[in-house]
Amino acid sequence: MAAARDGQRDGQRDHEPAGGVIVRPALADDAETIARIYNHHVDAGGATFDTIHWDAPTVRRWLPPSPPAAWYVVSDDKRSADVIGWGTLRPISERNGFRFTLESGIYLAAEAVGTGVADPLQRRLLDHCREHHIHHVMARIIADNARSIAFHRRHGFETIGVQKQIGHLQNRWVDLAVMQCLL
């Protein structure tokens, strides 16, 4: 954990926003926590169309991703250095014409929701996109997740459409809001 304290990760500096929050690239050692946070959202519903839990070995296979894809984690040093959220950027397609477009996703531990730690994480994801010359960032959000839609609007995303009844979760049809941010 010394690397977390000195701010260095494989030649990259941690992003340290005001207020003791640290955003850094995800490491293989974070895989168990990433899976635990995600699995909470699978069980709780409302944030993912996934119904299957992730395990740490699966997440480890995804880390580190090939740029421009990315995984970042956030911790709040005011409480502890434990990871309390993560964000990812991934290609929307392998087709070359989509090479300047990524999809983003953020998931927080239950105790971190509403604390503001997602803001520096989202800013880091968008900065990463700019650093890698990404032009279009999209987010696909369960349409009745008003908190996530408002969060993305605050960060420059706009809703470009709603796909009606595209998923079936918890015995009901679910709509999907598609949002974009042009950089």
C-alpha positions in Angstrom: 0.0 0.0 0.0 3.0 2.3 0.1 2.4 3.1 -3.6 -1.0 4.5 -2.6 0.6 6.9 -0.1 3.3 8.2 -2.3 1.0 8.7 -5.3 3.0 6.7 -7.8 1.6 3.9 -9.9 3.7 2.5 -12.7 4.9 6.0 -13.6 1.4 7.6 -13.3 0.6 10.2 -10.6 -2.5 9.8 -8.6 -5.2 12.4 -9.1 -5.7 14.1 -5.8 -8.8 16.4 -5.8 -9.5 18.7 -2.9 -11.0 17.1 0.3 -8.7 14.1 0.7 -10.2 12.1 -2.2 -7.7 10.1 -4.2 -8.4 8.8 -7.7 -5.9 6.4 -9.2 -5.6 3.7 -11.8 -7.1 0.4 -10.7 -4.7 -2.4 -9.8 -5.1 -6.1 -9.7 -5.2 -5.9 -5.9 -8.4 -3.8 -6.2 -10.3 -6.6 -8.1 -12.0 -8.1 -5.0 -13.3 -4.6 -3.9 -14.4 -3.7 -7.5 -16.3 -7.0 -7.7 -17.9 -6.5 -4.2 -19.1 -2.9 -5.1 -20.5 -4.1 -8.5 -22.2 -7.1 -7.0 -24.0 -4.8 -4.5 -25.5 -3.0 -7.5 -26.4 -6.2 -9.2 -28.4 -7.2 -6.0 -29.9 -3.8 -5.3 -31.0 -3.2 -8.9 -31.4 0.1 -10.7 -27.8 0.7 -11.8 -27.0 -2.2 -14.1 -28.7 -4.6 -16.5 -26.4 -7.4 -15.2 -27.8 -10.1 -13.1 -24.6 -12.2 -12.6 -22.1 -11.4 -9.9 -18.5 -10.7 -10.8 -15.6 -12.5 -9.0 -12.1 -11.2 -8.4 -10.3 -13.5 -10.9 -12.5 -12.2 -13.7 -11.9 -8.6 -12.8 -8.2 -9.2 -12.5 -8.2 -10.4 -16.2 -9.5 -7.0 -17.2 -6.8 -5.1 -15.4 -4.9 -3.2 -16.7 -6.9 -2.5 -19.8 -5.3 -1.5 -23.1 -5.6 2.3 -23.6 -7.6 4.2 -24.3 -9.8 1.9 -22.1 -9.2 2.6 -18.4 -10.2 1.6 -14.9 -9.9 4.0 -12.0 -10.7 3.7 -8.3 -11.5 6.3 -5.7 -10.7 6.4 -2.0 -11.5 8.9 0.7 -8.5 9.4 2.9 -10.6 11.3 5.5 -12.2 8.0 6.5 -9.7 5.4 5.2 -7.6 4.6 2.2 -10.1 1.8 1.2 -11.5 1.9 -2.3 -15.1 3.1 -2.1 -15.8 3.4 -5.8 -14.6 2.7 -9.3 -15.1 3.9 -12.8 -14.3 2.4 -16.2 -14.0 3.5 -19.8 -14.4 0.9 -22.5 -14.8 0.8 -26.2 -18.4 0.6 -27.5 -17.3 -1.4 -30.6 -14.2 -3.0 -32.1 -15.0 -1.3 -35.4 -12.3 1.3 -36.3 -14.8 4.0 -36.9 -15.7 4.0 -33.2 -12.1 4.4 -32.0 -12.7 7.9 -30.6 -15.7 6.8 -28.6 -15.8 5.2 -25.1 -18.6 4.3 -22.7 -18.2 5.2 -19.1 -19.5 3.7 -16.0 -19.2 4.5 -12.3 -20.2 2.4 -9.3 -19.9 3.4 -5.6 -20.0 1.4 -2.4 -23.3 1.9 -0.7 -21.8 4.1 2.1 -20.2 6.4 -0.5 -23.4 7.2 -2.5 -24.2 10.9 -2.1 -20.9 11.9 -0.5 -19.5 13.6 -3.6 -16.7 11.1 -4.3 -18.1 10.3 -7.7 -17.4 13.9 -9.0 -13.6 13.7 -8.9 -13.8 10.2 -10.3 -16.0 11.4 -13.3 -13.6 14.3 -13.8 -10.7 11.9 -14.0 -12.5 9.7 -16.5 -13.2 12.7 -18.7 -9.6 14.0 -18.3 -8.4 10.5 -19.3 -10.5 10.7 -22.4 -9.0 14.1 -23.3 -5.5 12.8 -22.8 -6.2 9.9 -25.2 -8.0 12.2 -27.8 -11.4 10.6 -27.2 -14.1 12.8 -28.8 -17.3 11.1 -27.6 -18.1 9.6 -24.2 -21.4 7.8 -23.7 -23.3 6.5 -20.7 -26.2 4.1 -20.8 -28.3 4.4 -17.7 -31.5 2.7 -16.4 -33.9 5.5 -17.3 -35.6 5.7 -13.9 -32.2 6.3 -12.2 -32.8 10.0 -11.7 -29.7 10.4 -9.5 -27.3 9.0 -12.1 -28.9 11.0 -14.9 -28.6 14.3 -12.9 -25.0 13.4 -12.0 -24.1 12.9 -15.7 -25.9 16.2 -16.7 -23.7 18.0 -14.1 -20.7 16.7 -15.9 -21.7 17.8 -19.4 -23.7 14.8 -20.6 -27.0 15.2 -22.5 -29.7 12.7 -23.0 -29.9 11.8 -26.6 -32.6 9.1 -26.4 -34.4 6.5 -24.4 -34.7 2.9 -25.6 -38.1 1.7 -24.3 -38.4 -1.6 -22.6 -35.0 -2.8 -23.7 -34.3 -4.8 -20.6 -36.2 -7.1 -18.3 -35.2 -6.9 -14.6 -36.9 -7.8 -11.4 -40.1 -8.9 -13.3 -40.5 -5.7 -15.2 -39.5 -4.1 -18.5 -36.9 -1.4 -18.1 -36.1 1.6 -20.3 -32.5 2.8 -21.0 -31.4 6.4 -21.2 -28.5 7.0 -23.6 -26.4 10.1 -22.7 -23.4 11.6 -24.4 -20.6 14.1 -23.7 -18.7 15.5 -26.7 -15.2 16.6 -25.8 
